[in-house]
């Protein structure tokens, strides 16, 4: 005997707006650590290696939580899982805000990492309550506000920490997360749970994936010092290869794998993952290098800008990133994902190479950063919306979580590569990186992003997974 579920209740603009506010506040909370690592190192008496650990622990836990969140949302209902996940994030933000030392702050960041799983859950809810055309626009709005929130957090973290304290740079976005979660709980109707397969959690796959991501981050962190520690780097590379092989083998045999490799093998999905990884790598290198160049005090390059001035210079890019989400969703619906992603790839390539060639005035960096931020938002949103609406509704969470994991990995690799270029380009005994280090970083990022055009050429106009 089968039970007929009642059709989902349609949602209005207020409910979508509440999801957007939640994405904005979680994006802000996600990004406050990166621009304030030097300040945190001073206040908490941290070494550079401890600072590197702090900068990646949220990404690692986010990459682990996201597939689980997507899978649980598909099974038990997106809103139900989303509210519980945001309760964990709120606790993590509170712990980070009150942290007196590094171990407590690391605990807070581990709990905050759950926030990255909020996006696939939001997409599950949107798809269940809106028709396909409207859901693409709504997903674009939510994605764009998350990107915009990340920029807001990055811009505001330094001034808030300097004018108030490091505690408030965590507390303010956490308060916003709590308020937005209450709004979502009030305005968003419950979505029916999907069919369950009775399988449990893939704990071996989860443990191997966590080891794989941790080892990857260590390899990237140690790469600039390869000449002084070649054996350690080689050992980590071998360990990474072993973990990857073991993880693939476990996932192929698991009844309910942590990440469904069969879904990842679908052309639309793996292409979206590759494109997201490459785009986020290029965008994050720019996110790292542009503020460093604005702060730099080199001979004939750099501008010696303060944290507040840097935030002002980056504000147009933050606005462009926020607008790119809705534009990407509308463009995907009207022209197809291939046209939107191709446009974004070209814009980002032009922006990166232009900044590499011309960076003698502040406005050169501002315009370049606007192009890069706009391109990043367009591409990631198009990939997210096309993927979310191309798979069966019951697979929305796990499919979009694959895109988010690609985003996390691309961002982590891009940030580490940007730091590696500057470290390698800083003469011994000096604190000023050579201008050529910035040029090399921007050029390589531009070339890598341009290679994505070979993938976009093979995409269909829409996305058919």
NORGI-V76545 format. One record per pair of residues at least 24 apart in sequence whose ideal C-beta (glycine too) atoms are under 6 Angstrom apart, sorted by the first residue. I is the first residue (numbers start at 1). J is the second residue. If there is no record, write none. Layout:
I/J ; I/J
This chain:
5/192 ; 8/128 ; 8/129 ; 8/191 ; 9/189 ; 10/129 ; 11/129 ; 14/187 ; 15/187 ; 15/188 ; 16/138 ; 18/183 ; 18/184 ; 18/187 ; 19/122 ; 19/142 ; 20/141 ; 20/142 ; 20/145 ; 21/180 ; 22/180 ; 22/184 ; 23/142 ; 23/145 ; 23/146 ; 24/145 ; 24/149 ; 25/173 ; 25/176 ; 25/177 ; 25/180 ; 26/115 ; 26/118 ; 26/177 ; 27/146 ; 27/149 ; 27/150 ; 28/149 ; 28/152 ; 28/153 ; 28/173 ; 29/93 ; 29/173 ; 30/115 ; 30/150 ; 31/150 ; 31/153 ; 31/154 ; 32/153 ; 32/157 ; 32/169 ; 35/154 ; 35/157 ; 35/158 ; 36/157 ; 36/158 ; 36/161 ; 39/161 ; 43/166 ; 44/102 ; 46/102 ; 52/221 ; 56/217 ; 57/106 ; 57/109 ; 58/109 ; 58/112 ; 58/113 ; 59/408 ; 59/412 ; 60/213 ; 60/214 ; 61/110 ; 61/113 ; 62/113 ; 62/116 ; 62/408 ; 63/213 ; 63/405 ; 63/408 ; 64/210 ; 65/113 ; 65/114 ; 65/117 ; 66/116 ; 66/117 ; 66/401 ; 66/404 ; 66/405 ; 67/258 ; 67/259 ; 67/401 ; 69/117 ; 69/121 ; 70/120 ; 70/397 ; 70/398 ; 70/401 ; 71/398 ; 73/121 ; 73/124 ; 73/397 ; 74/194 ; 74/394 ; 74/397 ; 75/194 ; 75/196 ; 76/193 ; 77/191 ; 77/193 ; 78/121 ; 78/124 ; 78/125 ; 78/191 ; 79/125 ; 79/188 ; 79/190 ; 79/191 ; 81/121 ; 82/121 ; 83/185 ; 85/114 ; 85/117 ; 86/181 ; 88/114 ; 89/114 ; 89/115 ; 90/177 ; 90/178 ; 93/170 ; 93/174 ; 94/174 ; 96/170 ; 97/167 ; 97/170 ; 97/171 ; 116/404 ; 119/404 ; 120/397 ; 120/400 ; 120/401 ; 123/388 ; 123/396 ; 123/400 ; 124/396 ; 124/397 ; 125/191 ; 127/393 ; 127/396 ; 128/191 ; 132/389 ; 133/333 ; 136/329 ; 136/332 ; 136/333 ; 136/385 ; 136/389 ; 137/329 ; 137/330 ; 139/329 ; 139/385 ; 139/388 ; 140/325 ; 140/326 ; 140/328 ; 140/329 ; 140/381 ; 140/385 ; 141/325 ; 141/326 ; 143/325 ; 143/381 ; 143/384 ; 144/322 ; 144/324 ; 144/325 ; 144/326 ; 144/377 ; 147/321 ; 147/377 ; 148/321 ; 148/322 ; 151/318 ; 151/321 ; 155/311 ; 155/314 ; 155/318 ; 158/307 ; 159/308 ; 194/394 ; 199/255 ; 199/256 ; 202/254 ; 202/256 ; 202/257 ; 202/258 ; 204/250 ; 205/250 ; 205/251 ; 205/254 ; 205/257 ; 205/258 ; 206/258 ; 208/243 ; 208/246 ; 208/247 ; 208/250 ; 209/247 ; 209/258 ; 211/243 ; 212/243 ; 212/244 ; 212/247 ; 215/239 ; 215/240 ; 220/416 ; 223/420 ; 224/420 ; 224/423 ; 224/424 ; 266/465 ; 268/390 ; 268/463 ; 268/464 ; 268/465 ; 269/465 ; 271/455 ; 272/383 ; 272/387 ; 272/403 ; 273/402 ; 273/406 ; 274/455 ; 275/383 ; 275/452 ; 275/455 ; 276/383 ; 276/403 ; 276/406 ; 276/407 ; 277/406 ; 277/409 ; 277/410 ; 278/449 ; 278/452 ; 279/379 ; 280/407 ; 280/410 ; 280/411 ; 281/410 ; 281/413 ; 281/414 ; 282/348 ; 282/445 ; 282/449 ; 283/372 ; 283/376 ; 284/411 ; 284/414 ; 284/415 ; 285/414 ; 285/418 ; 285/441 ; 285/445 ; 286/372 ; 288/415 ; 288/418 ; 289/418 ; 289/438 ; 289/441 ; 290/365 ; 290/369 ; 293/438 ; 298/432 ; 298/435 ; 301/435 ; 303/362 ; 313/366 ; 316/366 ; 316/370 ; 317/369 ; 317/370 ; 317/373 ; 320/370 ; 320/373 ; 320/374 ; 321/373 ; 321/377 ; 324/374 ; 324/377 ; 324/378 ; 325/377 ; 325/381 ; 328/378 ; 328/381 ; 328/382 ; 329/381 ; 329/385 ; 332/382 ; 332/385 ; 332/386 ; 336/461 ; 336/462 ; 337/382 ; 337/386 ; 337/463 ; 338/456 ; 338/459 ; 338/461 ; 340/378 ; 340/382 ; 341/379 ; 341/382 ; 341/456 ; 342/456 ; 344/375 ; 344/378 ; 344/379 ; 345/452 ; 345/453 ; 347/371 ; 347/375 ; 348/372 ; 348/375 ; 348/449 ; 349/446 ; 349/449 ; 349/450 ; 352/442 ; 352/445 ; 352/446 ; 353/446 ; 355/442 ; 356/439 ; 356/442 ; 356/443 ; 386/463 ; 390/463 ; 390/464 ; 390/465 ; 391/465
